[in-house]
Amino acid sequence: MENQSTSRRDFIKTGGKAGLAAGLSLTVLQTIAKENKSFFKPGKSDTPFSQQPLPYAYGALEPSIDAMTMEIHYTKHAAAYAKNLAEACAAENVNTQSARLEDVLMNISKYSGKMRNNGGGHYNHELFWKSMAAPNSTVLQGELKTAIEQNFNSVDAFKTQFADAGKGRFGSGWAWLVMANDKKLVIGSTPNQDNPLMDISDLKGFPVLGLDVWEHAYYLKYQNKRPDYIAAWWNVVNWDFISQRFESI
């Protein structure tokens, strides 16, 4: 891995086209996490083990995401992941006052299926909520836009490839924009509540942006039309947060 003092400009200049496979090693992730406490969550130390308040009203993302779906998604599905994660931590001697959720996920093969499913589910959703904002209230710009254009040729090409990852995920899962080992941005997907931090994941790296494509995220409004949900979701991406997250790496 290049020295961490390498400038963002150097990365953007040297960034190339990305494939679908990612390879950010566990050692690299752990090293960066220790050196840069904002690596996983800009402005904060780590992702908390408990569910955090939703940063907007249930209806704030309409019409892309309806209020009822958001309320059920947050208060039922995501709340259950947080509750079950707490139970798994208690059973498996994870001290939530001193441990880091990211470290647990990066070593998830050492834990139970309950920890994997609910730790991933909680982390993914905490990122997901913050990755959205009122429709068309933020704009993709700056270093992130430049990096996307370097890696995918254009923003439109990036959106198409990302949408295809979400549409192509069989069953439930997530689509991801990931920073890989060679500092390229890559796109891929994971099943269920897995994510690219996990040592068992085929897609490895720092999750810059994630999209929930479980049916509970869209079924009330879009029924079986996942592509329509994904197309509408672009209107509520919080590019300000995603850019800050990207620039923190």
Secondary structure, DSSP 8 states (H G I E B T S, - for coil): ---TT--HHHHHHH-----S-----HHHHHHHHHH-TTSSSTTSSS--SS----SS-TTTTTTTS-HHHHHHIIIIIIHHHHHHHHHHHHHTT--TTT--HHHHHHTGGGS-HHHHHHHHHHHHHHHHHHTB-STT-S---HHHHHHHHHHHSSHHHHHHHHHHHHHHS-SSEEEEEEE-TTS-EEEEEEETT--TTSTT-SS-SEEEEEEE-SGGGTHHHHTT-HHHHHHHHGGGB-HHHHHHHHHT-
